[in-house]
Each structure stands twice: as C-alpha cells, then as structure tokens.
Amino acid sequence: MDDQDPIASRRDMLRLAGLASLGAGLARAAQDTAPAGESVAGMPFEVRSKVRLGFIGIGGRGTSLIEEFSAIPDVEILALCDVVAEKAGKAKAGLVKAGKPAPALYHNGDHDYEKLVARDDLDLVIIATPWIWHVPMALAGMKHGKHVAVEVPAARTIDDCWALVDTSEATRRHCIQLENCCYGYNEMLVWNMVRAGLFGEITHAACAYNHDLREILFSNEGEGLWRRFEHLDRNGNLYPTHGLGPVAHYLDINRGDRFDTLVSMSSPVASLPEYRKTHLAAGDPRQKEIYRCGDLNISLIRTARGKVITLEHNTSTPQPYDRINLVAGTKGIFRDYPPRIYVDGSHDEAFGSIDPYKARFEHAYWTKVGAMAKQLGGHGGMDFVMAWRLIECIKQGVAPDIDVYDAAAWSAPGPLSEQSVAGGSAPVKFPDFTRHRWQKAAG
Ligand SMILES: NC(=O)c1ccc[n+]([C@@H]2O[C@H](COP(=O)([O-])OP(=O)(O)OC[C@H]3O[C@@H](n4cnc5c(N)ncnc54)[C@H](O)[C@@H]3O)[C@@H](O)[C@H]2O)c1
C-alpha cells in the first residue's frame, strides 16, 4: 500500500468511490420501497455487562481508538480488519502484550470486512477507514445486526446520508458518529454554560476545521494515500464535523432546532500547488495533479429557528490549528483558540479567562474520568471521554449521545457546500433527516 503509484491509486480510489456510492444508492432505492422507518432517536441500547467490539481500519486513527477503548473495563476487542495485514497484526500484538485476548484478524482484501460484520458475537463495530468506505461498511454492519460507530465525516453525499438514516431505522441499529470534539474539555464546559443560560438566548455560533495538513496530504503513508484525492474532485467543506458537532449541541440541533439553509464560497486553490513545488521532486507524478478544492471554504448556515452559524474548512494554508468554537447570545460570548469569555457587564468590555468558571461548569464526564483521559492523552483526553461515554451508554442501556440523524446532519455540509459553490454560492436546503421530529426537545 505504501509504495502505490499515486495516480494509479487515485484511479482505484475513484473506482471504489463509484462502487461505494452505487452501493449506497442501491440501499436507498431498496429503502424507498419500504415505509419510512420509525425514529431511532432516543432508542436505548440493549444492556450489556461486557461490550464486544470489532474494528475496521487500523491506520493512524484506528490504532489510537483501539488504545482508548481497550483501556475501558468490560470492553472486549474480538476482531480487527485492515487491508494491510501488518497493521492488523501490530494492533493484535499490542493487545496481547497488554494482557488482552488475541482478536481474530481479517486482512484478505477490500471486502474482508464483510466477514467481520457477519460474526455473531459483536455488539458494536468501529469504522476508521478512508471516507469512501464509511457508508458501505456502516450499512453492512447494521444489516448484520451490529450497532456501528463511524469516523468523521460519516458520509460524503446526501444519498449516503439518507442511506445511513434509512438503514438505521429499518434495522433498529444505531449509527453513531465518532465526533470526539464534542467531548473536549472546553466544549463540554461551554455546553453546560449554554444550558445554564450564561449566554442568554443563543443567536449565533462559529466553527471551523482550520488545520495545516499539507505534510500529511503529501505523505507516502497514512492519509497521504487517500485524503489528497478528495481535493481533486470536490470543492467545498471536506471535513465539517469537528467544528459543527459541538456547535450543534449548543444549538439543540435535531432536538428543538435543525440546520435549514446553507450558502458557501471557496477561495482560489493556491497552497497545495505551491507547497509541492518545494517539497516534491520535479518529476513526481503528484506535480501534475489538478486540485479543485479552494484553500478556504466558508459556509453560512441558518437554522429553522433563524440562528446563524459560520463554518470554515482550510487544510491547505500555513496557519495555527483553530476550530474557532464560538457561541454567543443575548448575555455573552465564548470563543476558543485561546479560550476566552465575556459575560454582559463582567469584564469591562474585554474577554476574560474561563478558569473562574470551571468549578461551576466542568462537565460531569470530565470530573469522573478526566484524570484517566489526560493520562491516555488522545487529543487532550477527548478521545477517551468519547469512548468511555459510548461504552457507558451501552452498559447502562441508554441511547447514544450522537445518533444517525446527527451523523447525517453534521456530514451534510460537505455535499451541500459543494452544491452551493458549484451554483455560484446559491442557497441550498438541508434535507430534514429527522422527518419532522426535530421539534421535539431533548428529554
Ligand atoms: N476524529 C479524529 O480526531 C480523527 C483523526 C484522524 C482521522 N480521523 C478519521 O479516521 C478515518 C481514518 O483516518 P486515518 O488517519 O486513520 O487514515 P489511515 O490511512 O491512517 O488509516 C485508514 C486505514 O484503513 C485501511 N483500509 C482502507 N481500505 C480498507 C478496507 N476496504 N478494509 C479494511 N481496511 C481498509 C487502510 O489500510 C488504513 O490502515 C478517516 O475517516 C479520518 O477522517 C478522525
């Protein structure tokens, strides 16, 4: 895999993308003939005292997720799948070294995951593969009776978002989006502040995935083998959920409000072509690639209740990491990077530190497992808090925090921004993946 010719591999990826979306299209067509499913919002998990997991995709992300989940008591990892046998083998060796039972391995080609999801001893399948594989793998898992948890973004077309919703409803299996940023210390602290009314009536928010990925995009391993190809054929927000997930929580999206309309603009493409001039050999075939995705994509989203969100995506230019993470209302504002707060009348018109607020607003999950989360360290601890909380939901037999309607709505700005940019920044409508059930507030 690591020695692949990039152009040939791009052709393969596009062929696979075609197959993947064809699969989802077929699934949609099949579901269209069935009555719309009963909602899975609030549907509890079956109670389990031990939670049995299978993993598909043991690259950078899959490996770190295995570390987080395997650190949780009562988790059993029974099966691992990756097309690269050494990656699955290395993860297995790590588990055995840590005193865990040896998981079964699946590494015989692109579709060996179908054998993993067909096992009858898994409660949840975790999917951390390149984006084009998320939907076919999630659909296969649910159709085999497994709950699935999918890396971000869950889907990259609107048809695929619907395929996830239709299949989750038809199979009564959850499709969870593994949006770790929803579990960050600041995000959970701020969510508590919002719910306590500290910022008054919320009117707007801003969020982003602004992360200089140039080195990773041109790497000869890991994401460099697939992620840059998304820049060839798509122009929009390729990775919306890290910023949008936490903001969706602040704004009660799918639980009293919903994303309604989006307009989007993309800047020119300049930074990837400039970077490769000085970082790749003159004869490298990647010098001939033509990128369509503008360096910066910026979208405006209006919710059904009239709230406004700005959403940015920029993985191409030199810049410090920034998810913005701003929420504001009639009584104050929070914004991140660095974290700062202003509450009406409290700081003489200057932002202040969030430290004095921590004792009152720290989220209970962080109070409970924050020390362990920091010790494991994945993305500052948010990865462990997410993993622990998902396993707790299964053990307690309650609904997951993030369900298929969230996975679809948070992923949808990808294809919708492409559509808006292609249409001269025309407004485009979000589908109502909840089928009008969004008006019901969270219980
Ligand atoms: N939430 C986060 O913070 C975060 C961070 C990094 C990546 N991600 C997401 O995780 C996913 C994986 O990213 P990554 O960085 O681990 O990429 P990666 O390239 O390192 O890993 C992907 C793995 O999937 C394997 N794979 C590809 N096709 C397969 C198939 N048909 N069957 C089985 N295995 C297959 C590859 O061999 C590879 O090991 C992506 O969706 C990415 O967006 C999320």
The ligand as a MOL file (V3000), in Angstrom:
LIG
                    3D

  0  0  0     0  0            999 V3000
M  V30 BEGIN CTAB
M  V30 COUNTS 44 48 0 0 0
M  V30 BEGIN ATOM
M  V30 1 N -11.7550 12.0360 14.9910 0
M  V30 2 C -10.4830 12.3530 14.7730 0
M  V30 3 O -9.8660 13.1130 15.5090 0
M  V30 4 C -9.7920 11.7670 13.5760 0
M  V30 5 C -8.4020 11.8750 13.4440 0
M  V30 6 C -7.8000 11.2800 12.3360 0
M  V30 7 C -8.5580 10.6260 11.3960 0
M  V30 8 N -9.9190 10.5580 11.5480 0 CHG=1
M  V30 9 C -10.7560 9.8220 10.5990 0
M  V30 10 O -10.4530 8.4210 10.7400 0
M  V30 11 C -10.5530 7.7850 9.4770 0
M  V30 12 C -9.2260 7.0740 9.1760 0
M  V30 13 O -8.2000 8.0390 9.1430 0
M  V30 14 P -6.6750 7.6280 9.4340 0
M  V30 15 O -5.9720 8.8860 9.7510 0
M  V30 16 O -6.6140 6.5230 10.4070 0 CHG=-1
M  V30 17 O -6.2250 7.1250 7.9910 0
M  V30 18 P -5.1950 5.9520 7.6860 0
M  V30 19 O -4.9590 5.9870 6.2340 0
M  V30 20 O -4.0300 6.0470 8.6180 0
M  V30 21 O -5.9950 4.6260 8.0760 0
M  V30 22 C -7.0260 4.0860 7.2850 0
M  V30 23 C -6.8700 2.5750 7.3390 0
M  V30 24 O -7.9560 1.9650 6.6370 0
M  V30 25 C -7.4200 0.8370 5.9520 0
M  V30 26 N -8.3470 0.4760 4.8750 0
M  V30 27 C -8.5420 1.0860 3.6780 0
M  V30 28 N -9.4950 0.4400 2.9700 0
M  V30 29 C -9.8870 -0.6080 3.7300 0
M  V30 30 C -10.8200 -1.6740 3.5440 0
M  V30 31 N -11.5590 -1.7850 2.4310 0
M  V30 32 N -10.9580 -2.5970 4.5230 0
M  V30 33 C -10.2110 -2.5200 5.6570 0
M  V30 34 N -9.3050 -1.5390 5.8890 0
M  V30 35 C -9.1610 -0.6000 4.9340 0
M  V30 36 C -6.0540 1.3070 5.4790 0
M  V30 37 O -5.2000 0.2360 5.1680 0
M  V30 38 C -5.5830 2.0900 6.6810 0
M  V30 39 O -4.8430 1.2920 7.5890 0
M  V30 40 C -10.9250 8.8800 8.4910 0
M  V30 41 O -12.3090 8.8970 8.3680 0
M  V30 42 C -10.4740 10.1540 9.1600 0
M  V30 43 O -11.1990 11.2790 8.7290 0
M  V30 44 C -10.5300 11.1180 12.6240 0
M  V30 END ATOM
M  V30 BEGIN BOND
M  V30 1 1 1 2
M  V30 2 2 2 3
M  V30 3 1 2 4
M  V30 4 1 4 5
M  V30 5 2 4 44
M  V30 6 2 5 6
M  V30 7 1 6 7
M  V30 8 2 7 8
M  V30 9 1 8 9
M  V30 10 1 8 44
M  V30 11 1 9 10
M  V30 12 1 9 42
M  V30 13 1 10 11
M  V30 14 1 11 12
M  V30 15 1 11 40
M  V30 16 1 12 13
M  V30 17 1 13 14
M  V30 18 2 14 15
M  V30 19 1 14 16
M  V30 20 1 14 17
M  V30 21 1 17 18
M  V30 22 2 18 19
M  V30 23 1 18 20
M  V30 24 1 18 21
M  V30 25 1 21 22
M  V30 26 1 22 23
M  V30 27 1 23 24
M  V30 28 1 23 38
M  V30 29 1 24 25
M  V30 30 1 25 26
M  V30 31 1 25 36
M  V30 32 1 26 27
M  V30 33 1 26 35
M  V30 34 2 27 28
M  V30 35 1 28 29
M  V30 36 1 29 30
M  V30 37 2 29 35
M  V30 38 1 30 31
M  V30 39 2 30 32
M  V30 40 1 32 33
M  V30 41 2 33 34
M  V30 42 1 34 35
M  V30 43 1 36 37
M  V30 44 1 36 38
M  V30 45 1 38 39
M  V30 46 1 40 41
M  V30 47 1 40 42
M  V30 48 1 42 43
M  V30 END BOND
M  V30 END CTAB
M  END
